[in-house]
Amino acid sequence: MAVQVNLRTGVKPSLRGQILARVRFTRVLNLSEPEFARFVADLEGDPIFRKLVYPHDGGPRAIFRKRFPHSGLSSSFYEVKEENRVGGGTVDVETLLAQHKGLVDLIRKIGRENFETYFLYEEEPRSEEFLAQACGIGIEEVRKIRSLVLEISLHSEFFHPSSIPAHYLHCFTVARIEKDEPGGLNIAYLSPHLARGRYVLNRERIEALKKGMISEEKKKLGEILKKMEWINLRQDTLQKILSEFVQSQEHYLSSREFARVVPMTQRELSRRIGVAASTVCRSIASKSIFLPWGEEKALKDLFWNRREVACVLLKNMLEDLSVQGNKKVKDSFLRDLMFRKHRIKVSRRTINLYRRTIHEK
């Protein structure tokens, strides 16, 4: 009996589209912070995008931003320092603000709360007339402040140069973990485009506006919506990573005691937040944050497995014993001490292995 086998080469169109979308998102994920800021600014500077956010007909907005929970813009954003530069750049903050002479004083005049509510976050759809009246300024000044926010987003890295050692090439600081008054922990982003959160669509409004668009504008709209999706995915992922880190390491971040660190690897984190491990790796690459006590750490250095945590704790124990004059202690003693102090149960042989690992470093 002859069996005929038909082999079809190629990829189904639907699957091909998924692969292509994944590749394009990966490219966005791999952008450095300055490149990503430019990507966002180019999108938000597009005339069609502006029309969707600030419709000329006075109708509801088709696009607005929504902040992530327990996050916002760091107060250090307002600290303008001339020496703050990254990578030998030729543009500094003083030069940037000099191009918008008078606007900084105007922002100080309307107050930080009004600036963030009406110009930075813009979570509620409000007309230019409303903003002008609420802040006691003119409509033209409203437009200028909006333009300044967009431009500062491009150059926000000049506000916060990384102090990470030179072997961390092109590392960019993205946030501070800050304590609030009730004692909780918040994520304070250093760049406006991160602090503003994710895009939210009013799809009914978009469909209504499409009826008045020509075919070329509709095509451009499709590209804009796809780019917004990529931006949301990138920012959602970073927010999930930071939120999970803050939640998991709350006791460590509140006390600065390494003994309170909860072992968690990047792979375990990826399972918790429901993304691929490679996505987590790309999302934290070349990024750093400030811990509550002011120390800057590369994000990739904030994930420890059980062995790494035990080695650090053992090293601290050995240093404490050395100070007390107990330089020679048995592995069995350290094993029992590790369990009594940190509730970590390991064998004597494992203690011996960790000791040798520490001496080799």
N, C-alpha and C positions, 0 to 999 in steps of 0.2 A: 504494500500500500504506500503510495507516494504522498509525502507530506510537503505541502507548499508553504513556504514562509515568506511573508512580505515584510521587508524592513523599510521603514520610512525615516529618512534622515531629516535633520532640522529640528526646530523647536516650535511648539504651538504658539500662535500669535499672542494668546493671553499670557502664557508663561514668559514669552520673550519680553512683553511689556513689563511684567513684574521684575524680571532680571534687570532690565534697563533702568527702571525706577530705583531699584536697590543700588545699582552702580552710581547713579547720580546723587542719591542721598549720601552714599559713602564719601563722595567727593566733597560735599558740603560739610560732612562730619570731620573730614581731614583738614579743613581750612584752619589756619592759625587765627587767634582772636582778632588781630587787625584785619585780616582778610575777610573774616566773617562779618565784622563790623561794616566793612565796605560793601559786602554782599547785601546786608540788611539796608544800608543807606541807599544803595542803588535801587533797591526795590521800592523803598518808601519815597524816593524822589521821583518815581515814575508818575507822569501826569494822570494816567488811568487809576493808579493806586490812590493818588491824592484825591481824585474825584470820588472814589469809593469811601474814603475816610471823611472828607469834607465836601459833601455834595453841594452843588451850586443852587439846587432847587429848594434848599431848606428842609428837605425830607430827612428821614432817619439815616444814620450811617450804616453802610454795608459791612464795614470792618472796624473793629475796635480792639483794644488790648485788655487783658485781664491778668492781674498780678497773681503770682503763685502764693499759696498760704505761707505765713511766717517768713516772708521775704520782703525786700525793698531795696532802696538805694542807700548805700553807706554814707554816713555824714562826712566821711573823709573825701568824698567826691568834691565837696565844696572847698577843700583845702588846696588852693592853687599855689604851687611851688615852682619857681623858675628852674630849679635844678632837676626836676623830675622828667627824665628822658629815658627812652628805651632804644637800645641798639644803635646809639649814635645818630638818632634821627635829626633832621634839620628843622623840624617844626616843633616849637614848644608851646606850652599853654598860654604864656603871656602874649606870644605872637598871635595865636589863634583868637584870643579874647580881644586883642587890640583891633582885629578886623571887625569886631562888633562893638565898637566903642559906645559906651552908654548903656548897653543892654545888661551888663552885669549889675550896674547900679540899679537898673530898672527891676531886675529879678530880686535884688535885696529889698527894693521898695515894696514890691507886692508881697514879699515874705516867702519863706521856704514852704510853708504849708500850702499856700495858694499855687506856688510854682509846681509843686509835685502833684497836687490834685488836678489842676486844670491843664498843665502842659506836659508833665512827664508821664503820668499814668493814664490820664484821660479815659477812665473806665466808664464814664457816663457820656452819652452823646450830647454835646453842648455846642451851640452856635458861636461864631466869632463875636457876635453882638453881646451874647450872654457873658463870655469871658471878659470882654472889654469892660462891661459894666461891673462885674463881680470884682475885678482887680483894679478898677479905677484908671484904666489906660485906654489908648485908642486902638482901633481895629488893626491899623498898620503895625502897631507895636506888638499886637497879638501874633501877627504873621511872622514878624522878625524873631520873636522868642521861639516860635515853633521851628524856624529854620536853624536857630542856634542850637537847640536840643539835638537836632539831627546831625549837625556838623560836629558837635562835641562828642557824640557817640563814636564818630570815626577816629577821634584822637584821644579817647579816654585812657589809652595805655600810657600816655605821657603823664597822667596824674599819679599812676601807681606802678613805677618800675619795680621789677622783681629783684629781690636781694638773694635769690637762690644762687649757690656757687656756680662757677663758670662751666662745670661739666654738665649742667642742665641747660643745654643750648636752647635759646629762644623760648624761655619759660615766661608765661604771662599770668599775672595774678588776677583772678576773677571775682573773688569774694572774701569777706570777713565773716567769721562765725562770732556773733556778738551776743552778749547777755542782755536781756531786757530787765525792766524794773521788777516784774514779778519773779525773776530768777530763771526764766526760760531762755531758750537759745533761738536766735534768728539768723537767717542767711542774708547778709547785707552785700548786695552786688556792687561792684565798683564801676560798672559801665551802665549807662542808661538803657541800651538795647537789651541787656540781660535783666535789669531791674523791672522793666515794663512787662515782663511775662510773655504770654502767648497771644497769638491772634485769635479772635473769635469772629465768626462769620454770621451775618444776617442773610441767610440764603434767599429768603423771600424778596428782600430788597435787591440783592444781586440779580435775581431773575427779572425783576421789574426794570432795572437799569439796562440789562442786556437788550431789552426790546428797542431801545433807542440807539444801540451801537451798530456800526457797520461791521462787516465780516472781519476786517483787519483788527478792529478793536476787540472783538470777541475772542480772536485768536490770542491777542496780547493778554486778555483777561485770564484765559486758561493757563498761560505761562505764569502769570502773577499768583494765581491760586495754588499752583504746584510748588512754586518757590516758598510760599507761605507755609505750606505743609511741611517742607523740608526744614524750614527754620523752626517751626513748632516742634518737630521731632527732635532736633538737636537740643533745643532749650528744655524741652520736657525731660529728656534723658539726663542732662546735667542737673536739673532740679531734683529728679528722683535720686540720683547718686548722692548729692549733697544732703538731701533730706534723710535718706536712709543712714548715711554716715552719722549725722547729728543725732538721730534717734537712737541708733545702736550704741554710740559712744557718749551718750549724754553724761554719764557719771564721770568718765574720764575728762570730758571737755569742761565740766563744771568744777572739777577738783584739781586737774593737772597731774593726777597720780596715775602713773603708767600701770600700776597694779590693778586699776579699774578698767583697763582696756579689754574689750570683748574681741577675741580672735575672729576675723572675717576677711576672707580672700576676695579678689575681684570676681572669681567664678561664682562664689557663694552670693555675692552682691547681685550678679547678673540674674541669678535664679530668683532672688527676692523681688527685683523690680521688673522681671519679665522681659528682659532683652538679651541678645546674644553676648557672650563674653567678649567677643571682638569689638562690639559696639561700646561696651564699658571701657575697654582698653583705649580705643580711639577717642572717646569722650573726655578722658582724663589726661591724655597725652599733652605734655607741654603746658599744663595748667597748675597753678598753685593757689593756696588760700592762706589767710591769716587765722590762726587759732585764737581763742578768746584772750590769751595772755600775750598776744602780739607776735608770736613766733610764726614765721612763714614756712610752710611745708609744701613740697610738691605733692599733688594729689595721689600720685602713684605710690608714694611712700607712706600713705596713711592706711594701708591694708596689710594686716599682719596675720599670718597663719599661727596655729597653736604652738608650733616649735619656736617661731620667732618671738612670740610673747614670753614663752618660758625662758628662752635664752636671755632676754633683757632682764627679766625678774631675777634669774639666777645671778647674772652679773652684778645687779644691785645688791643682792644678798651677800655676795662674796666681798664687795667693796665695804659694806657695813661691818662685816665680820673682821675684815682687815683693819679697819679703823679701831675696832674694839680689841685688837691684838690677837685675834683668832685667825691666823693666816693658813694654818693647816687643819682642815676639817675633812671628815670622811664623806664619801658620796651618800652613804646611808643617812647621815645626819642632815645633809642638804635635802635629800628626798623627803624626810619627815618634816623639815622646816618649810619646804615648798608647799606641802599639803596644809600645814597648820596656818601659815600666813595667807596663802592665796587659793586654797582649796583646789590645787592642781595636783592630780595624782599621776605620778610617773615612776618608772622603775629606777633602781640604783644604776643600772647600765645606761639608761637614758640620761641620767644626771651626768655620768662620766663622759658620755658623748657630747653633751652640751658644754661641759667644762672645756673639753678639747677644742670645740668649735670657737668658744670665746677666746681661748689663748691663741688660736691661729689667726684671728682678726687683727 
